[in-house]
Amino acid sequence: MARAIKQPNIQLRVYTSPRFHPKLYIFGDVVALVGSANLTRSALRENQEVVISVDSSDDRFVELRAIFEGYWNGADVPTDAQLAIYREFYKQFAKHDAAAEALGQKVLDKLGGTQRVRPSQYPITHWLV
């Protein structure tokens, strides 16, 4: 986040409600993306996620933009102090994440894994990656 906030064409907000979980991304006046994916490398390249794109010519784009703006206007511009606190929590999370990953592997070892469905198995017009 610290690197992103320094980019001239990126605006960042922090919304810290424990009940906040939407995945809605608006790219200018062009397209909205709605789905299960976080905007992370692993979500876009490794995880099994579903995201639909809504073009600005679609009537639902205006509704999605209004929802997004409501969240945006209710969020804060992160301060340097908040970023420092987040950085410390992220370090702690990374330690626990490795343990959770190991536990997840134990579950798969005991129960077996489900065969992954590859996106290439489904015909689509285009992928956003």
N, CA, C and O atoms as CSV, one atom per row, in Angstrom:
chain,resi,resn,atom,element,x,y,z
A,1,MET,N,N,0.820,-1.189,0.000
A,1,MET,CA,C,0.000,0.000,0.000
A,1,MET,C,C,0.862,1.250,0.000
A,1,MET,O,O,0.530,2.239,-0.654
A,2,ALA,N,N,1.964,1.208,0.729
A,2,ALA,CA,C,2.830,2.389,0.796
A,2,ALA,C,C,3.359,2.752,-0.582
A,2,ALA,O,O,3.461,3.932,-0.916
A,3,ARG,N,N,3.695,1.749,-1.385
A,3,ARG,CA,C,4.176,2.030,-2.752
A,3,ARG,C,C,3.046,2.534,-3.636
A,3,ARG,O,O,3.228,3.457,-4.430
A,4,ALA,N,N,1.881,1.922,-3.490
A,4,ALA,CA,C,0.744,2.302,-4.327
A,4,ALA,C,C,0.322,3.744,-4.088
A,4,ALA,O,O,0.017,4.472,-5.032
A,5,ILE,N,N,0.304,4.152,-2.832
A,5,ILE,CA,C,-0.173,5.492,-2.493
A,5,ILE,C,C,0.735,6.589,-3.054
A,5,ILE,O,O,0.302,7.731,-3.212
A,6,LYS,N,N,1.975,6.252,-3.351
A,6,LYS,CA,C,2.917,7.234,-3.898
A,6,LYS,C,C,2.817,7.376,-5.409
A,6,LYS,O,O,3.437,8.271,-5.984
A,7,GLN,N,N,2.052,6.516,-6.059
A,7,GLN,CA,C,1.891,6.596,-7.505
A,7,GLN,C,C,0.939,7.742,-7.849
A,7,GLN,O,O,-0.101,7.894,-7.208
A,8,PRO,N,N,1.285,8.549,-8.856
A,8,PRO,CA,C,0.470,9.729,-9.149
A,8,PRO,C,C,-0.940,9.414,-9.653
A,8,PRO,O,O,-1.839,10.240,-9.493
A,9,ASN,N,N,-1.153,8.252,-10.251
A,9,ASN,CA,C,-2.463,7.938,-10.822
A,9,ASN,C,C,-3.269,6.972,-9.960
A,9,ASN,O,O,-4.269,6.419,-10.417
A,10,ILE,N,N,-2.844,6.767,-8.726
A,10,ILE,CA,C,-3.550,5.843,-7.835
A,10,ILE,C,C,-4.051,6.604,-6.617
A,10,ILE,O,O,-3.307,7.342,-5.971
A,11,GLN,N,N,-5.324,6.406,-6.323
A,11,GLN,CA,C,-5.908,6.944,-5.103
A,11,GLN,C,C,-6.273,5.752,-4.230
A,11,GLN,O,O,-6.818,4.764,-4.723
A,12,LEU,N,N,-5.981,5.835,-2.958
A,12,LEU,CA,C,-6.185,4.722,-2.043
A,12,LEU,C,C,-7.026,5.177,-0.860
A,12,LEU,O,O,-6.852,6.286,-0.356
A,13,ARG,N,N,-7.937,4.319,-0.420
A,13,ARG,CA,C,-8.750,4.597,0.763
A,13,ARG,C,C,-8.708,3.378,1.678
A,13,ARG,O,O,-8.491,2.254,1.225
A,14,VAL,N,N,-8.919,3.614,2.967
A,14,VAL,CA,C,-8.955,2.545,3.959
A,14,VAL,C,C,-10.360,2.507,4.548
A,14,VAL,O,O,-10.858,3.501,5.077
A,15,TYR,N,N,-10.977,1.359,4.447
A,15,TYR,CA,C,-12.317,1.134,4.999
A,15,TYR,C,C,-12.165,-0.016,5.976
A,15,TYR,O,O,-11.882,-1.137,5.556
A,16,THR,N,N,-12.344,0.226,7.265
A,16,THR,CA,C,-11.968,-0.765,8.273
A,16,THR,C,C,-13.146,-1.406,9.003
A,16,THR,O,O,-12.999,-1.791,10.163
A,17,SER,N,N,-14.270,-1.529,8.384
A,17,SER,CA,C,-15.391,-2.223,9.004
A,17,SER,C,C,-15.142,-3.729,8.988
A,17,SER,O,O,-14.705,-4.262,7.969
A,18,PRO,N,N,-15.410,-4.431,10.100
A,18,PRO,CA,C,-15.212,-5.887,10.095
A,18,PRO,C,C,-16.214,-6.610,9.208
A,18,PRO,O,O,-16.017,-7.787,8.904
A,19,ARG,N,N,-17.256,-5.961,8.796
A,19,ARG,CA,C,-18.287,-6.574,7.955
A,19,ARG,C,C,-18.138,-6.198,6.478
A,19,ARG,O,O,-19.019,-6.499,5.672
A,20,PHE,N,N,-17.057,-5.561,6.127
A,20,PHE,CA,C,-16.845,-5.098,4.754
A,20,PHE,C,C,-16.146,-6.183,3.949
A,20,PHE,O,O,-15.020,-6.562,4.272
A,21,HIS,N,N,-16.804,-6.694,2.897
A,21,HIS,CA,C,-16.186,-7.760,2.118
A,21,HIS,C,C,-16.478,-7.688,0.611
A,21,HIS,O,O,-16.196,-8.660,-0.090
A,22,PRO,N,N,-17.022,-6.598,0.086
A,22,PRO,CA,C,-17.316,-6.578,-1.343
A,22,PRO,C,C,-16.048,-6.544,-2.184
A,22,PRO,O,O,-15.006,-6.048,-1.756
A,23,LYS,N,N,-16.165,-7.072,-3.361
A,23,LYS,CA,C,-15.065,-7.038,-4.337
A,23,LYS,C,C,-15.618,-6.315,-5.559
A,23,LYS,O,O,-16.124,-6.940,-6.490
A,24,LEU,N,N,-15.515,-5.010,-5.541
A,24,LEU,CA,C,-16.042,-4.159,-6.608
A,24,LEU,C,C,-14.960,-3.185,-7.005
A,24,LEU,O,O,-14.476,-2.409,-6.181
A,25,TYR,N,N,-14.583,-3.225,-8.257
A,25,TYR,CA,C,-13.517,-2.357,-8.771
A,25,TYR,C,C,-14.071,-1.559,-9.939
A,25,TYR,O,O,-14.706,-2.105,-10.841
A,26,ILE,N,N,-13.819,-0.258,-9.906
A,26,ILE,CA,C,-14.268,0.627,-10.976
A,26,ILE,C,C,-13.023,1.206,-11.642
A,26,ILE,O,O,-12.162,1.770,-10.967
A,27,PHE,N,N,-12.928,1.072,-12.941
A,27,PHE,CA,C,-11.797,1.597,-13.694
A,27,PHE,C,C,-12.294,2.756,-14.553
A,27,PHE,O,O,-12.749,2.582,-15.684
A,28,GLY,N,N,-12.187,3.954,-13.961
A,28,GLY,CA,C,-12.607,5.163,-14.656
A,28,GLY,C,C,-14.074,5.108,-15.042
A,28,GLY,O,O,-14.920,4.661,-14.269
A,29,ASP,N,N,-14.356,5.566,-16.237
A,29,ASP,CA,C,-15.717,5.520,-16.778
A,29,ASP,C,C,-15.846,4.402,-17.794
A,29,ASP,O,O,-16.683,4.466,-18.694
A,30,VAL,N,N,-15.006,3.365,-17.649
A,30,VAL,CA,C,-14.917,2.332,-18.670
A,30,VAL,C,C,-15.576,1.023,-18.259
A,30,VAL,O,O,-16.430,0.502,-18.977
A,31,VAL,N,N,-15.181,0.489,-17.102
A,31,VAL,CA,C,-15.635,-0.847,-16.739
A,31,VAL,C,C,-15.665,-1.009,-15.219
A,31,VAL,O,O,-14.883,-0.391,-14.496
A,32,ALA,N,N,-16.581,-1.848,-14.756
A,32,ALA,CA,C,-16.636,-2.267,-13.355
A,32,ALA,C,C,-16.400,-3.772,-13.313
A,32,ALA,O,O,-16.884,-4.511,-14.170
A,33,LEU,N,N,-15.657,-4.213,-12.316
A,33,LEU,CA,C,-15.450,-5.640,-12.093
A,33,LEU,C,C,-16.095,-6.012,-10.767
A,33,LEU,O,O,-15.878,-5.338,-9.760
A,34,VAL,N,N,-16.885,-7.077,-10.760
A,34,VAL,CA,C,-17.576,-7.547,-9.569
A,34,VAL,C,C,-17.342,-9.044,-9.454
A,34,VAL,O,O,-17.521,-9.781,-10.424
A,35,GLY,N,N,-16.943,-9.495,-8.270
A,35,GLY,CA,C,-16.751,-10.925,-8.109
A,35,GLY,C,C,-16.133,-11.283,-6.785
A,35,GLY,O,O,-16.219,-10.534,-5.812
A,36,SER,N,N,-15.505,-12.445,-6.763
A,36,SER,CA,C,-14.949,-12.969,-5.521
A,36,SER,C,C,-13.492,-12.596,-5.306
A,36,SER,O,O,-12.966,-12.789,-4.210
A,37,ALA,N,N,-12.833,-12.072,-6.315
A,37,ALA,CA,C,-11.379,-11.884,-6.256
A,37,ALA,C,C,-10.959,-10.602,-5.556
A,37,ALA,O,O,-11.499,-9.526,-5.812
A,38,ASN,N,N,-9.982,-10.742,-4.664
A,38,ASN,CA,C,-9.254,-9.583,-4.183
A,38,ASN,C,C,-8.366,-9.121,-5.335
A,38,ASN,O,O,-8.074,-9.893,-6.248
A,39,LEU,N,N,-7.954,-7.901,-5.290
A,39,LEU,CA,C,-7.082,-7.387,-6.350
A,39,LEU,C,C,-5.625,-7.661,-5.953
A,39,LEU,O,O,-4.858,-6.753,-5.631
A,40,THR,N,N,-5.285,-8.945,-5.991
A,40,THR,CA,C,-3.938,-9.388,-5.640
A,40,THR,C,C,-3.412,-10.309,-6.740
A,40,THR,O,O,-4.185,-10.841,-7.536
A,41,ARG,N,N,-2.115,-10.489,-6.777
A,41,ARG,CA,C,-1.502,-11.365,-7.768
A,41,ARG,C,C,-2.047,-12.794,-7.645
A,41,ARG,O,O,-2.400,-13.412,-8.649
A,42,SER,N,N,-2.113,-13.316,-6.415
A,42,SER,CA,C,-2.574,-14.696,-6.246
A,42,SER,C,C,-4.037,-14.859,-6.640
A,42,SER,O,O,-4.411,-15.883,-7.212
A,43,ALA,N,N,-4.864,-13.871,-6.344
A,43,ALA,CA,C,-6.274,-13.959,-6.731
A,43,ALA,C,C,-6.432,-13.981,-8.240
A,43,ALA,O,O,-7.276,-14.701,-8.774
A,44,LEU,N,N,-5.620,-13.193,-8.923
A,44,LEU,CA,C,-5.748,-13.098,-10.371
A,44,LEU,C,C,-5.047,-14.212,-11.130
A,44,LEU,O,O,-5.422,-14.514,-12.264
A,45,ARG,N,N,-4.034,-14.829,-10.526
A,45,ARG,CA,C,-3.248,-15.823,-11.251
A,45,ARG,C,C,-3.335,-17.243,-10.718
A,45,ARG,O,O,-3.117,-18.192,-11.471
A,46,GLU,N,N,-3.649,-17.414,-9.434
A,46,GLU,CA,C,-3.581,-18.743,-8.836
A,46,GLU,C,C,-4.917,-19.240,-8.284
A,46,GLU,O,O,-5.278,-20.397,-8.495
A,47,ASN,N,N,-5.642,-18.392,-7.593
A,47,ASN,CA,C,-6.882,-18.815,-6.954
A,47,ASN,C,C,-7.966,-19.077,-7.983
A,47,ASN,O,O,-7.895,-18.617,-9.122
A,48,GLN,N,N,-8.962,-19.821,-7.558
A,48,GLN,CA,C,-10.143,-19.997,-8.386
A,48,GLN,C,C,-11.130,-18.905,-7.987
A,48,GLN,O,O,-11.716,-18.949,-6.906
A,49,GLU,N,N,-11.301,-17.956,-8.845
A,49,GLU,CA,C,-12.146,-16.802,-8.579
A,49,GLU,C,C,-13.116,-16.621,-9.734
A,49,GLU,O,O,-12.889,-17.114,-10.839
A,50,VAL,N,N,-14.186,-15.915,-9.466
A,50,VAL,CA,C,-15.147,-15.566,-10.509
A,50,VAL,C,C,-15.322,-14.052,-10.481
A,50,VAL,O,O,-15.649,-13.480,-9.441
A,51,VAL,N,N,-15.108,-13.418,-11.604
A,51,VAL,CA,C,-15.265,-11.970,-11.725
A,51,VAL,C,C,-15.978,-11.684,-13.038
A,51,VAL,O,O,-15.626,-12.237,-14.080
A,52,ILE,N,N,-16.970,-10.827,-12.981
A,52,ILE,CA,C,-17.621,-10.408,-14.219
A,52,ILE,C,C,-17.288,-8.947,-14.472
A,52,ILE,O,O,-17.076,-8.174,-13.537
A,53,SER,N,N,-17.246,-8.584,-15.724
A,53,SER,CA,C,-17.020,-7.183,-16.061
A,53,SER,C,C,-18.333,-6.590,-16.549
A,53,SER,O,O,-19.098,-7.227,-17.272
A,54,VAL,N,N,-18.567,-5.357,-16.132
A,54,VAL,CA,C,-19.768,-4.632,-16.533
A,54,VAL,C,C,-19.296,-3.384,-17.253
A,54,VAL,O,O,-18.706,-2.490,-16.646
A,55,ASP,N,N,-19.554,-3.329,-18.529
A,55,ASP,CA,C,-19.146,-2.212,-19.374
A,55,ASP,C,C,-19.961,-0.972,-19.046
A,55,ASP,O,O,-21.102,-1.075,-18.596
A,56,SER,N,N,-19.390,0.179,-19.267
A,56,SER,CA,C,-20.077,1.439,-18.942
A,56,SER,C,C,-21.350,1.648,-19.744
A,56,SER,O,O,-22.190,2.460,-19.355
A,57,SER,N,N,-21.515,0.943,-20.844
A,57,SER,CA,C,-22.751,1.066,-21.619
A,57,SER,C,C,-23.908,0.285,-20.992
A,57,SER,O,O,-25.062,0.465,-21.380
A,58,ASP,N,N,-23.604,-0.572,-20.035
A,58,ASP,CA,C,-24.611,-1.358,-19.321
A,58,ASP,C,C,-25.246,-0.484,-18.249
A,58,ASP,O,O,-24.529,0.205,-17.524
A,59,ASP,N,N,-26.570,-0.493,-18.128
A,59,ASP,CA,C,-27.278,0.323,-17.133
A,59,ASP,C,C,-26.827,0.025,-15.709
A,59,ASP,O,O,-26.872,0.907,-14.852
A,60,ARG,N,N,-26.396,-1.201,-15.445
A,60,ARG,CA,C,-25.959,-1.574,-14.097
A,60,ARG,C,C,-24.655,-0.888,-13.703
A,60,ARG,O,O,-24.337,-0.807,-12.516
A,61,PHE,N,N,-23.901,-0.395,-14.676
A,61,PHE,CA,C,-22.645,0.290,-14.370
A,61,PHE,C,C,-22.896,1.509,-13.480
A,61,PHE,O,O,-22.143,1.748,-12.536
A,62,VAL,N,N,-23.937,2.275,-13.769
A,62,VAL,CA,C,-24.264,3.476,-12.989
A,62,VAL,C,C,-24.584,3.084,-11.543
A,62,VAL,O,O,-24.158,3.763,-10.609
A,63,GLU,N,N,-25.332,1.993,-11.355
A,63,GLU,CA,C,-25.663,1.530,-10.015
A,63,GLU,C,C,-24.407,1.085,-9.267
A,63,GLU,O,O,-24.225,1.415,-8.095
A,64,LEU,N,N,-23.545,0.335,-9.952
A,64,LEU,CA,C,-22.308,-0.129,-9.321
A,64,LEU,C,C,-21.411,1.040,-8.950
A,64,LEU,O,O,-20.781,1.035,-7.892
A,65,ARG,N,N,-21.355,2.030,-9.812
A,65,ARG,CA,C,-20.535,3.204,-9.514
A,65,ARG,C,C,-21.060,3.939,-8.287
A,65,ARG,O,O,-20.274,4.424,-7.473
A,66,ALA,N,N,-22.380,4.026,-8.146
A,66,ALA,CA,C,-22.971,4.685,-6.973
A,66,ALA,C,C,-22.649,3.916,-5.696
A,66,ALA,O,O,-22.351,4.526,-4.669
A,67,ILE,N,N,-22.703,2.598,-5.747
A,67,ILE,CA,C,-22.335,1.776,-4.588
A,67,ILE,C,C,-20.874,2.016,-4.228
A,67,ILE,O,O,-20.535,2.234,-3.065
A,68,PHE,N,N,-20.020,1.973,-5.241
A,68,PHE,CA,C,-18.593,2.186,-5.028
A,68,PHE,C,C,-18.331,3.558,-4.411
A,68,PHE,O,O,-17.554,3.676,-3.463
A,69,GLU,N,N,-18.970,4.583,-4.941
A,69,GLU,CA,C,-18.760,5.943,-4.436
A,69,GLU,C,C,-19.221,6.079,-2.992
A,69,GLU,O,O,-18.626,6.830,-2.219
A,70,GLY,N,N,-20.280,5.357,-2.622
A,70,GLY,CA,C,-20.723,5.369,-1.236
A,70,GLY,C,C,-19.647,4.811,-0.304
A,70,GLY,O,O,-19.352,5.392,0.740
A,71,TYR,N,N,-19.070,3.684,-0.696
A,71,TYR,CA,C,-17.966,3.116,0.096
A,71,TYR,C,C,-16.768,4.066,0.107
A,71,TYR,O,O,-16.179,4.323,1.157
A,72,TRP,N,N,-16.421,4.578,-1.055
A,72,TRP,CA,C,-15.251,5.454,-1.197
A,72,TRP,C,C,-15.381,6.688,-0.308
A,72,TRP,O,O,-14.445,7.063,0.397
A,73,ASN,N,N,-16.556,7.310,-0.353
A,73,ASN,CA,C,-16.771,8.525,0.434
A,73,ASN,C,C,-16.793,8.252,1.933
A,73,ASN,O,O,-16.539,9.160,2.725
A,74,GLY,N,N,-17.091,7.018,2.337
A,74,GLY,CA,C,-17.101,6.661,3.749
A,74,GLY,C,C,-15.750,6.181,4.268
A,74,GLY,O,O,-15.603,5.891,5.456
A,75,ALA,N,N,-14.763,6.098,3.374
A,75,ALA,CA,C,-13.442,5.589,3.751
A,75,ALA,C,C,-12.479,6.753,3.967
A,75,ALA,O,O,-12.768,7.901,3.629
A,76,ASP,N,N,-11.323,6.416,4.543
A,76,ASP,CA,C,-10.316,7.432,4.850
A,76,ASP,C,C,-9.099,7.308,3.946
A,76,ASP,O,O,-8.746,6.216,3.501
A,77,VAL,N,N,-8.466,8.440,3.685
A,77,VAL,CA,C,-7.149,8.421,3.042
A,77,VAL,C,C,-6.173,7.949,4.114
A,77,VAL,O,O,-6.103,8.559,5.181
A,78,PRO,N,N,-5.413,6.876,3.861
A,78,PRO,CA,C,-4.520,6.375,4.906
A,78,PRO,C,C,-3.391,7.354,5.209
A,78,PRO,O,O,-2.798,7.946,4.308
A,79,THR,N,N,-3.112,7.506,6.487
A,79,THR,CA,C,-2.010,8.364,6.923
A,79,THR,C,C,-0.741,7.524,7.019
A,79,THR,O,O,-0.804,6.294,6.993
A,80,ASP,N,N,0.401,8.179,7.130
A,80,ASP,CA,C,1.660,7.458,7.311
A,80,ASP,C,C,1.620,6.616,8.585
A,80,ASP,O,O,2.151,5.506,8.610
A,81,ALA,N,N,0.997,7.134,9.639
A,81,ALA,CA,C,0.888,6.392,10.900
A,81,ALA,C,C,0.049,5.127,10.708
A,81,ALA,O,O,0.410,4.064,11.214
A,82,GLN,N,N,-1.063,5.232,9.985
A,82,GLN,CA,C,-1.889,4.056,9.720
A,82,GLN,C,C,-1.132,3.032,8.876
A,82,GLN,O,O,-1.229,1.829,9.121
A,83,LEU,N,N,-0.394,3.499,7.903
A,83,LEU,CA,C,0.392,2.581,7.069
A,83,LEU,C,C,1.451,1.857,7.893
A,83,LEU,O,O,1.707,0.674,7.669
A,84,ALA,N,N,2.062,2.547,8.833
A,84,ALA,CA,C,3.063,1.914,9.698
A,84,ALA,C,C,2.413,0.846,10.582
A,84,ALA,O,O,2.979,-0.231,10.772
A,85,ILE,N,N,1.242,1.138,11.116
A,85,ILE,CA,C,0.520,0.157,11.935
A,85,ILE,C,C,0.141,-1.043,11.079
A,85,ILE,O,O,0.317,-2.188,11.497
A,86,TYR,N,N,-0.373,-0.788,9.893
A,86,TYR,CA,C,-0.751,-1.872,8.988
A,86,TYR,C,C,0.457,-2.752,8.665
A,86,TYR,O,O,0.349,-3.978,8.646
A,87,ARG,N,N,1.595,-2.127,8.414
A,87,ARG,CA,C,2.821,-2.863,8.090
A,87,ARG,C,C,3.172,-3.837,9.208
A,87,ARG,O,O,3.542,-4.980,8.941
A,88,GLU,N,N,3.058,-3.391,10.465
A,88,GLU,CA,C,3.363,-4.251,11.610
A,88,GLU,C,C,2.374,-5.413,11.724
A,88,GLU,O,O,2.770,-6.549,11.985
A,89,PHE,N,N,1.097,-5.124,11.529
A,89,PHE,CA,C,0.102,-6.195,11.556
A,89,PHE,C,C,0.318,-7.173,10.404
A,89,PHE,O,O,0.130,-8.379,10.567
A,90,TYR,N,N,0.706,-6.666,9.264
A,90,TYR,CA,C,0.950,-7.528,8.101
A,90,TYR,C,C,2.099,-8.496,8.387
A,90,TYR,O,O,2.040,-9.663,7.999
A,91,LYS,N,N,3.130,-8.020,9.054
A,91,LYS,CA,C,4.248,-8.895,9.428
A,91,LYS,C,C,3.763,-10.013,10.346
A,91,LYS,O,O,4.152,-11.169,10.181
A,92,GLN,N,N,2.914,-9.670,11.312
A,92,GLN,CA,C,2.367,-10.677,12.221
A,92,GLN,C,C,1.495,-11.670,11.454
A,92,GLN,O,O,1.543,-12.876,11.695
A,93,PHE,N,N,0.702,-11.140,10.532
A,93,PHE,CA,C,-0.157,-11.998,9.720
A,93,PHE,C,C,0.671,-12.991,8.907
A,93,PHE,O,O,0.302,-14.160,8.795
A,94,ALA,N,N,1.767,-12.541,8.347
A,94,ALA,CA,C,2.617,-13.411,7.525
A,94,ALA,C,C,3.102,-14.616,8.324
A,94,ALA,O,O,3.184,-15.721,7.789
A,95,LYS,N,N,3.422,-14.413,9.597
A,95,LYS,CA,C,3.866,-15.520,10.444
A,95,LYS,C,C,2.738,-16.542,10.623
A,95,LYS,O,O,2.968,-17.748,10.530
A,96,HIS,N,N,1.539,-16.065,10.875
A,96,HIS,CA,C,0.396,-16.957,11.080
A,96,HIS,C,C,-0.079,-17.579,9.772
A,96,HIS,O,O,-0.609,-18.691,9.767
A,97,ASP,N,N,0.106,-16.877,8.684
A,97,ASP,CA,C,-0.326,-17.372,7.384
A,97,ASP,C,C,0.410,-18.660,7.023
A,97,ASP,O,O,-0.195,-19.584,6.480
A,98,ALA,N,N,1.699,-18.729,7.315
A,98,ALA,CA,C,2.473,-19.940,7.025
A,98,ALA,C,C,1.934,-21.122,7.831
A,98,ALA,O,O,1.839,-22.234,7.311
A,99,ALA,N,N,1.587,-20.890,9.082
A,99,ALA,CA,C,1.031,-21.961,9.910
A,99,ALA,C,C,-0.341,-22.394,9.389
A,99,ALA,O,O,-0.648,-23.586,9.376
A,100,ALA,N,N,-1.156,-21.448,8.967
A,100,ALA,CA,C,-2.470,-21.772,8.416
A,100,ALA,C,C,-2.325,-22.563,7.115
A,100,ALA,O,O,-3.086,-23.497,6.862
A,101,GLU,N,N,-1.360,-22.187,6.304
A,101,GLU,CA,C,-1.097,-22.903,5.055
A,101,GLU,C,C,-0.696,-24.349,5.342
A,101,GLU,O,O,-1.153,-25.266,4.660
A,102,ALA,N,N,0.153,-24.557,6.345
A,102,ALA,CA,C,0.584,-25.902,6.724
A,102,ALA,C,C,-0.602,-26.722,7.243
A,102,ALA,O,O,-0.726,-27.905,6.922
A,103,LEU,N,N,-1.468,-26.102,8.037
A,103,LEU,CA,C,-2.653,-26.789,8.530
A,103,LEU,C,C,-3.586,-27.156,7.373
A,103,LEU,O,O,-4.142,-28.254,7.343
A,104,GLY,N,N,-3.752,-26.243,6.434
A,104,GLY,CA,C,-4.569,-26.527,5.257
A,104,GLY,C,C,-4.025,-27.708,4.465
A,104,GLY,O,O,-4.795,-28.520,3.954
A,105,GLN,N,N,-2.714,-27.808,4.359
A,105,GLN,CA,C,-2.100,-28.931,3.655
A,105,GLN,C,C,-2.367,-30.238,4.386
A,105,GLN,O,O,-2.586,-31.267,3.747
A,106,LYS,N,N,-2.354,-30.214,5.721
A,106,LYS,CA,C,-2.664,-31.413,6.502
A,106,LYS,C,C,-4.092,-31.877,6.230
A,106,LYS,O,O,-4.350,-33.075,6.112
A,107,VAL,N,N,-5.016,-30.922,6.133
A,107,VAL,CA,C,-6.407,-31.257,5.821
A,107,VAL,C,C,-6.479,-31.939,4.455
A,107,VAL,O,O,-7.141,-32.966,4.310
A,108,LEU,N,N,-5.809,-31.381,3.464
A,108,LEU,CA,C,-5.799,-31.986,2.125
A,108,LEU,C,C,-5.169,-33.369,2.150
A,108,LEU,O,O,-5.647,-34.281,1.475
A,109,ASP,N,N,-4.114,-33.530,2.914
A,109,ASP,CA,C,-3.459,-34.834,3.013
A,109,ASP,C,C,-4.400,-35.881,3.594
A,109,ASP,O,O,-4.390,-37.033,3.161
A,110,LYS,N,N,-5.209,-35.493,4.566
A,110,LYS,CA,C,-6.136,-36.432,5.216
A,110,LYS,C,C,-7.407,-36.673,4.400
A,110,LYS,O,O,-7.884,-37.803,4.304
A,111,LEU,N,N,-7.948,-35.607,3.815
A,111,LEU,CA,C,-9.236,-35.706,3.132
A,111,LEU,C,C,-9.119,-35.811,1.617
A,111,LEU,O,O,-10.072,-36.201,0.943
A,112,GLY,N,N,-7.963,-35.469,1.085
A,112,GLY,CA,C,-7.804,-35.455,-0.368
A,112,GLY,C,C,-8.263,-34.125,-0.916
A,112,GLY,O,O,-9.072,-33.422,-0.310
A,113,GLY,N,N,-7.737,-33.801,-2.056
A,113,GLY,CA,C,-8.081,-32.523,-2.673
A,113,GLY,C,C,-9.093,-32.695,-3.789
A,113,GLY,O,O,-9.189,-33.759,-4.400
A,114,THR,N,N,-9.836,-31.650,-4.044
A,114,THR,CA,C,-10.772,-31.629,-5.152
A,114,THR,C,C,-10.002,-31.234,-6.402
A,114,THR,O,O,-9.133,-30.364,-6.361
A,115,GLN,N,N,-10.328,-31.879,-7.508
A,115,GLN,CA,C,-9.654,-31.522,-8.756
A,115,GLN,C,C,-9.989,-30.081,-9.108
A,115,GLN,O,O,-11.153,-29.680,-9.122
A,116,ARG,N,N,-8.953,-29.317,-9.390
A,116,ARG,CA,C,-9.161,-27.910,-9.733
A,116,ARG,C,C,-9.748,-27.788,-11.122
A,116,ARG,O,O,-9.368,-28.510,-12.044
A,117,VAL,N,N,-10.670,-26.871,-11.253
A,117,VAL,CA,C,-11.241,-26.549,-12.551
A,117,VAL,C,C,-10.395,-25.445,-13.144
A,117,VAL,O,O,-10.195,-24.411,-12.507
A,118,ARG,N,N,-9.910,-25.637,-14.318
A,118,ARG,CA,C,-9.092,-24.624,-14.989
A,118,ARG,C,C,-9.985,-23.723,-15.825
A,118,ARG,O,O,-10.895,-24.211,-16.495
A,119,PRO,N,N,-9.743,-22.415,-15.798
A,119,PRO,CA,C,-10.552,-21.495,-16.595
A,119,PRO,C,C,-10.585,-21.868,-18.071
A,119,PRO,O,O,-11.565,-21.583,-18.759
A,120,SER,N,N,-9.529,-22.499,-18.560
A,120,SER,CA,C,-9.485,-22.843,-19.981
A,120,SER,C,C,-10.530,-23.897,-20.346
A,120,SER,O,O,-10.767,-24.149,-21.527
A,121,GLN,N,N,-11.162,-24.520,-19.334
A,121,GLN,CA,C,-12.189,-25.502,-19.605
A,121,GLN,C,C,-13.509,-24.838,-20.019
A,121,GLN,O,O,-14.429,-25.512,-20.483
A,122,TYR,N,N,-13.592,-23.542,-19.850
A,122,TYR,CA,C,-14.833,-22.838,-20.152
A,122,TYR,C,C,-14.582,-21.821,-21.262
A,122,TYR,O,O,-13.604,-21.074,-21.215
A,123,PRO,N,N,-15.467,-21.792,-22.263
A,123,PRO,CA,C,-15.298,-20.790,-23.320
A,123,PRO,C,C,-15.666,-19.399,-22.809
A,123,PRO,O,O,-16.728,-19.208,-22.217
A,124,ILE,N,N,-14.794,-18.445,-23.038
A,124,ILE,CA,C,-15.056,-17.068,-22.636
A,124,ILE,C,C,-14.589,-16.133,-23.737
A,124,ILE,O,O,-13.806,-16.517,-24.605
A,125,THR,N,N,-15.063,-14.940,-23.694
A,125,THR,CA,C,-14.662,-13.962,-24.689
A,125,THR,C,C,-13.253,-13.428,-24.395
A,125,THR,O,O,-12.421,-13.337,-25.298
A,126,HIS,N,N,-12.991,-13.078,-23.135
A,126,HIS,CA,C,-11.678,-12.564,-22.774
A,126,HIS,C,C,-11.465,-12.712,-21.282
A,126,HIS,O,O,-12.420,-12.819,-20.513
A,127,TRP,N,N,-10.231,-12.718,-20.888
A,127,TRP,CA,C,-9.850,-12.772,-19.479
A,127,TRP,C,C,-9.138,-11.488,-19.131
A,127,TRP,O,O,-8.366,-10.969,-19.937
A,128,LEU,N,N,-9.380,-10.974,-17.962
A,128,LEU,CA,C,-8.675,-9.798,-17.474
A,128,LEU,C,C,-7.624,-10.265,-16.493
A,128,LEU,O,O,-7.966,-10.729,-15.405
A,129,VAL,N,N,-6.363,-10.158,-16.842
A,129,VAL,CA,C,-5.266,-10.560,-15.945
A,129,VAL,C,C,-4.210,-9.494,-15.971
A,129,VAL,O,O,-3.191,-9.618,-15.291
